[in-house]
Amino acid sequence: MQFYIGFFLPIHMKINMFKSRFIYCIPIFLIFLIIGCEKKYESPNYYKKDLFEDERQEGKAYIMNKKECTDASDMVLVSSNVKLVDSSSGRGKSIFIYRLTSGVIEKTTRDSVVTYPFQFLSNQRLKLKKDSMYIFLKKLSGYRFIAEEKKLNYQWLKSAPVYAVGTESK
């Protein structure tokens, strides 16, 4: 019979004591592990993805001057008879269709003769003026179904403002 106290315990008794202490510590380690882990699904910045970042460019608007608008457009007309005919807003991009009843051609690269009434499409609502104004148009791209139904060939030049005749700036 061997009786050892403390440090002088036999080896087989020391192993049994460590196993019993370790079993009591396992739940404590598991609790710390579960609490300490960061749950990525709870942090919204981890999964944040802007699906419309190219459409939402706040503070980056560029307004072209009259010479840049004339150079970039396929057709430039001068008219005071412009009216909003149709508009679509709500779902998707807004579309506005304008009609010209008369006008004078300033520049053209495609058509030399324009038959009136003449309709064109715009992605932005234009601030129409009572006086004569410049109308900057380019060839219609996209909008196949609307173009066939409404007989549209041109659209408003993007980022071009409405200039009244005789003024150089907005």
Protein Blocks (a to p, Z undefined) as FASTA:
>chain_A
ZZdehjlpcfklmmmmmmmmmmmmmmmmmmmmmmmpccfklmmklmgccfklmmmcghia
ccddfklmmmmpmbdcddfbdcdfbdceheajdddddddfbdcdfbdckbmcdcdddddd
dfbdcdddfbdcdddddddeejklmmmmnopabdcdehiacddehiabZZ
